[in-house]
Amino acid sequence: MEQVVKDAIDAGYRHFDTALFYMNESEVGAAIRAKIAEGVIKREDVFVTTKLWNTHHRPGVVVDTCKKSLSNLGLDYVDLYLIHWPFGFQEGEDGRPKDENNKLIFSDVDYVDTWKAMEECVKQGLTKSIGFFNFNSQQIQRVLDIATIKPVVNQVECHPYLNQTKLIEFCREKGIQITAYSPFAGPTSIAPLHKGESPEPLKDPKIKELADKYNKTVAQVILKYLVQLGVVPIPKSSNKKRLLENIDIFDFELRPEDVSVMNSLNRNNRICDFIQVKEHKHYPFNIEY
């Protein structure tokens, strides 16, 4: 991981997304610090995002958990701190606590209360901005109704088979930027939170036709499409060649008719089925976005 981040910085990447739950904050931070020491970048050149995991939603532990992430990263602040999911788990060392029936054990902490502690992280200079991960419009509105520091980002699954246009528009109206995780909807994008089969837009013949038309790769067409939707895709790769390809998307534009082709591929097909673990009282599933 450390070498991948170093390679990415050398390739021109400046936005790095990690999380306490991913258990790679230390490696991401080490790579960034190494490149700062080499004089390749300054701290202000990179945008670092990390996330508050579900077992740390209780307001009294949020600030200390953010400080733990900063210690892992070896940084004085992060640029963005996200609530990883809109529901909490039972506190403890186990990141995914389960009962005797192998069912996840939820907490009763309301993410609205968690948000107030997230604001304290901003006030203490631990993060410059705060936001969400996997929040729908109803949940976002509940936070907006009480927030004194507004959320700036909602990171969600977004790819050609789940283009999130309604959520994108809702967030745009509220001044919230969408970040797109799993932009290629690959089967390993979000393990271990994914179960079952994955769609594979990288093999979609219609996208391949567009890639041939623009003399680009399928991945480049997908990333360009997402950028033209107004979202920030965060592709994941450890391959140097693909790292370079994925960032080489700013020398072409998809024509309106080709954007329409990409729009037509939407199936509302979600690969992160962990998002539907439970009809939790703070996470209703009866709304579309």
N, C-alpha and C positions, 0 to 999 in steps of 0.2 A: 504493500500500500504506500509506504513512504516513497519508494522509487517511482511508482505510478504518478503520485502527486508532483514529484520533481519533474518528471517528463512532461506532465501537463502544463506546468508553469513555463517550462522551456518552449512548449508549443504555442503559448500565448493565452492559456486559460487563466482566469483571475477570480472565478467564482467557485468556491468549494463547499460542498454540502456534506455534513456529517451528523452524528447524533450519539448521545450517550449509549443508546441501545445497540448501535452498530459496533461498538467496542473497537473503534479505530481512530478515535479523537487524537490519541497520542501520536500515532503515525502521521496523520494529516498535519498536526501542529509541528512535528519535527521537520517535515519536508518544507513547510512554509518558512520556518525559522532558519533552516539551512540556506534556502534561497535568498533570504534577507541578508544573512551573514556573507553570502557570496557577492552581494551587491546587485543581484539580478532584479530584485523587487524591493520595494519598501512596504511596510505594513499597510499603509493606506492604499496601496495598489491592489490589494486582494480583498475580496468580499467573502467572509467566512460565516456560514450558517451552522448552528447546531440546534438540538431539540431536547425538550423536557419529556422524559419517559413517563409512562402511565402510573408507575408506582410512586411517583413524586408529585402528585397533583395537590396534596394538602398544602394550603398556603404557607404554613410554617416551615416547609422544607424547600420551597421553590428557589429562594435566593441561594441557599447553601448548595443546592444541586447545580445551579448555574455556575457557581464558583468552582465546583468540582470539575465541570466541563472545561472551564478556563484553565484549571490546573493541569488537566489532561493535555490540553492543546498547548500549554505553555505560552498563552497569550494574555494580554491585559484586558481584552474585551473581544466580543464577537460583534459582527455587524448585524446579525439577525438571530433571534432566539424564538423558536416555535414551540407551541404546545403540540406534542407529537400526535395525539389522538383526542377526540372530544369525550373521552371517558377515562376514569382512573381505575387502577387495579389496587388490590390490597398491598399495603406497604410491606417491604421486606427485601431481602437480598435476591429473591427469585424475580426476575423480570416479567415472567408470565406465570403467576401463581395459580395453581389449580387445586380443586377439591378432590375428594376420594372418587368422584365420578369423572375425573379428568376434564372438568369444566372450569373455565377461567373464573377467578374470584374477583369480582368488581368491588370498588369502593363506592361510597355514597357522596364523594366530593363532587361538587358542581363545578364545571370548568369556568363558570362565571366568577366564582371565588378564586380559582386558580389564576384567572386573568389579572385580578387585582394585584396578586403577588408578582406576576410577570411585569407589571408596570413598575414595581419596586426595583426590579433588575435594571430597568432603564434609568430610574432615578439615581441608582448607585453607580452608574457608569459601567455596568457589567456587559451591557449590550446596547447598541445604538437604536435598534428597532425590534419590534416584537410582532408575532403573527401566529398563523395556524398551520396545521397539517391535517388534511382530510376532514375539514369542516364543510357542512352544507349551508345553504343560504339561511335557513332558520336558525341554526346555531350561531352563525356569524352575526345575525341581527340581534340575538340575545346579548352578545358581547358589546356590540355597538351601542346598545341602549344604556349601558352602564360605564363604558370605557371613558377614562380621562386621557389616556394615551391610545391613539387609534392603531388598529392593526394595519400593517402595510403589505403583508403577503399572505396568501393562502396556497399552500403546496398540495397538489392533488395529482392523482393518476390522470394522465392526459396523453392521448395518442390518436392515430387516425380512426381506430375502432371505438374510441370513447373521447370525442373531441370537446366535450364539456362546454359547448357554446352558450348554454343558458347560464351556467355558473360563471363563465367568463364575463358575460354581460352584466350579471348582477354585481360581481366584484368590481368591474370597471365603474359602474355607477356609484359605488361606495368608495372609490379611490384605493382599491386593493388590487395589487398585482398578483396574477396567477403564475406560480412556478409549476412546471410539468415534470413529475417524476415518471419513470418507466416510459419514456417517449417512444420506445420501440416495442413495448408490450412483450418483452422477451420472457421466457420461462424462468430465468434465474434473476430477474430484475429485483425482486423484493423478497426472495427467500430469507427467512423461513415463514413468511406471513402468507404465502400463496400455496394453495392446494389445487390439485387437478390440472387440467390442460390449459394451455395459454393460446390466445390468438397469435398469429405471426404476420403482422403487416409487412415485415421485411421480405416476406415471400409473396406478397400480393401482386398479381400480374398487372393490375392497373397502375400501381405505383411504379412497377418496373418499366412500364411503357413511358411514364413521365420521366423517369431517370434516364432512359435512353434518349428521350427528346432533348433534355437539357445537358446531356453528357455528364451526368452526375450519378452518384450511387443512390440506391434506394434510401439508405439512412440519411443522406444529405437532403433528399427531397422531403422526407418526413420532418426533419429538423427545421427546414425552411418553411414548410407549411405551418408548423407550430409558431414559429417566430412571426409569420404573417398574420396569425390569429391574435397576436399580441401577448403571447405567453413566453415565459423563460424556460426552455427545455434544459434539463440537466442529464445529458446522456452519460452512461457509465461504461467505461472501457479500460482494460489494462493493456491493450494492444497499441503500440506506438503509432503504427500506420493508421489505425482507426481514430486515434486521438487527433491526428493531423487532419484526417478527412472530415471528422465531425465538426471541426471549427472552420472548415473551408466552405462556408455557405453564404458568404456575403458578397459574392460576385454575380449573383443571379436573382431573379424574382420570378415566382410562379405567376403566370398570367391568370386573369380572373376566371377564365373557363377551366383552367387546370385546378385552381382552388376549389371550384365547384365539383370537380371530379373527386378531389380529396374529401370534401364535405360529404359526398354521397356514400363514402365508405363507412361512415359512422354507424355503429350497431349498438351503442350503449353497452358495450361488452367490457366488463370490468374484470381485470385479472387479480386484483387485490381483494380476494373474498374475505380476508380477515376483517375488512371493513363492516361485514355483516355478521359479526360473531354473536350478536345478541340484540334483542329489542330493549336496549338500555334506556332508562328514563330520561337521560340527557342526550340520547342519540336516536331520535325517531327516524324510521326508514320509510314513512309513508308520504314523503315528498320527493319530487323527482330530482332535485338538485340542491 
